[in-house]
Amino acid sequence: MDKKELELLLNRVASGETKPEEAVLQIKTEPYKDLGFAKLDTHRGIRQGMPEVIYGAGKTKEQILQIAQTMAAEKEKTILITRMGEEAAEFVAKQMDLRYDALSRIGIVGEMPPKDGKGRIVVATGGTSDMPVAEEASLTAEVYGNEVCRLYDVGVAGLHRLMDHIEDIMGARVIVAAAGMEGALASVIGGLADCPVIAVPTSVGYGASFGGLSALLSMLNSCASGVSVVNIDNGFGAGYLASMINHI
């Protein structure tokens, strides 16, 4: 149950459509499910508006499946699995209706929600090599009910590619800019847009990029106002935050 469903339930109680004791039974569930190897936070959707996400890296395929099945039993309509390997995806897909994107390593179980965000989220990348991180952000935002516009390979090495999409930039409600190397894309977009920009440094680049540290420091030192920064390669965190902004 998420916040919207809880509000609908309480409204039905107020109008007399649902008896208070019936509502109590729906709400009165344990705040987490102890699976032994994991404690599933079943009340996160009520507290935060978004249910718990399964971080697939480091988990066995059996653990991922059991967590996903428990979430489905708790009536979660959409289950998001990040950093999911192909072997785990094949295993889970035999038991559940899983859609898997190998590029971003995102798995989605269940139906996609309606696009109820206030505006459009633009996800841009400096280069094609940044696309796995950007797709993680894009699919995360879509799972949380947002319209996403993808602008891939529009980096500063060919600025005209970005300027060809100036209307998309100007019309966005929030922008995610994913880039490696020196991470300049976020500053350029930040100087053009009138909305929040979420910068995602990626671990793309040669030796002196230090696995994304160079881009991270560049983005943290951006002279453009309104630019915030998430961790290296954290496309999920960027998509999640963009969705929160777009639903305010």
C-alpha positions, -999 to 999 in steps of 0.1 A, spaced: 0 0 0 13 34 -9 3 69 2 -24 73 -25 -40 40 -17 -39 48 20 -56 82 14 -83 65 -8 -89 39 20 -93 66 46 -117 85 24 -138 54 20 -139 51 58 -149 87 61 -177 83 35 -189 51 51 -181 28 22 -156 9 42 -159 -2 79 -132 10 102 -124 -25 113 -119 -35 77 -95 -6 72 -76 -16 103 -71 -51 89 -56 -36 57 -33 -12 75 -24 -34 105 4 -54 90 38 -58 104 61 -29 93 86 -53 78 88 -89 67 118 -109 81 130 -132 54 160 -143 74 186 -129 50 166 -96 45 141 -75 63 116 -62 37 103 -27 46 67 -31 37 56 3 50 80 24 29 54 32 3 32 47 30 61 67 45 78 79 14 53 73 -14 76 48 -31 81 12 -22 114 -4 -14 137 -11 -43 157 -44 -47 194 -37 -51 205 -68 -71 243 -65 -68 257 -89 -42 224 -108 -39 219 -144 -51 192 -150 -77 173 -170 -51 173 -140 -27 162 -116 -54 133 -139 -64 121 -144 -28 122 -107 -21 103 -99 -53 77 -127 -45 72 -113 -10 67 -78 -24 42 -91 -49 23 -109 -21 22 -76 -3 3 -62 -33 31 -41 -47 20 -33 -82 54 -24 -96 87 -39 -84 120 -23 -94 152 -43 -93 185 -25 -99 220 -38 -108 205 -71 -118 227 -96 -136 215 -115 -167 217 -149 -149 194 -136 -121 171 -120 -146 167 -154 -164 160 -171 -131 134 -147 -119 117 -145 -153 109 -182 -150 88 -175 -119 75 -140 -124 65 -116 -152 99 -98 -154 109 -73 -180 147 -69 -181 169 -43 -197 204 -56 -201 219 -21 -208 209 -6 -175 207 -39 -157 172 -29 -145 144 -55 -139 108 -46 -136 80 -68 -123 44 -58 -126 26 -30 -144 40 4 -152 21 32 -134 3 60 -151 24 91 -159 12 114 -132 43 136 -128 37 174 -132 60 178 -162 87 161 -182 121 148 -171 149 151 -195 178 126 -192 209 137 -212 243 120 -216 277 133 -227 284 102 -248 270 68 -258 292 52 -231 272 70 -204 240 54 -216 239 24 -191 238 49 -162 214 72 -180 190 43 -188 190 34 -151 179 69 -144 153 69 -172 137 36 -163 137 45 -126 118 77 -134 94 59 -156 87 32 -129 77 61 -106 52 76 -131 71 101 -151 74 111 -188 110 109 -198 127 125 -228 161 109 -236 189 131 -251 218 108 -255 253 116 -269 249 154 -267 282 162 -250 303 193 -251 327 179 -277 300 188 -302 279 214 -286 256 219 -316 241 184 -308 228 197 -275 217 231 -289 195 212 -314 174 201 -284 172 235 -267 133 234 -266 135 201 -247 160 216 -223 139 248 -217 106 228 -214 118 203 -188 107 203 -152 139 186 -140 170 174 -159 194 145 -153 228 151 -169 251 120 -169 287 124 -181 321 111 -176 355 124 -187 356 160 -172 318 161 -166 312 194 -183 278 186 -196 260 194 -163 275 229 -161 265 236 -197 229 224 -192 228 242 -158 236 275 -176 207 270 -201 179 255 -180 155 272 -155 148 239 -136 168 218 -112 197 198 -128 208 165 -113 244 157 -123 255 121 -125 292 116 -128 300 83 -146 331 62 -144 338 67 -182 371 81 -192 409 75 -194 433 71 -165 432 106 -151 394 105 -148 401 82 -118 370 61 -123 346 91 -123 362 111 -96 373 138 -120 337 142 -132 324 142 -97 347 170 -86 340 190 -117 302 187 -111 306 196 -74 325 227 -85 300 237 -112 296 275 -115 261 270 -128 234 276 -102 208 249 -95 230 219 -101 231 191 -75 252 160 -77 247 123 -69 273 96 -65 294 81 -93 273 59 -117 242 64 -94 216 66 -121 189 51 -98 195 79 -73 192 105 -99 160 91 -114 144 87 -79 152 123 -70 140 136 -104 107 118 -98 104 134 -63 109 169 -78 85 162 -107 57 152 -83 60 182 -60 
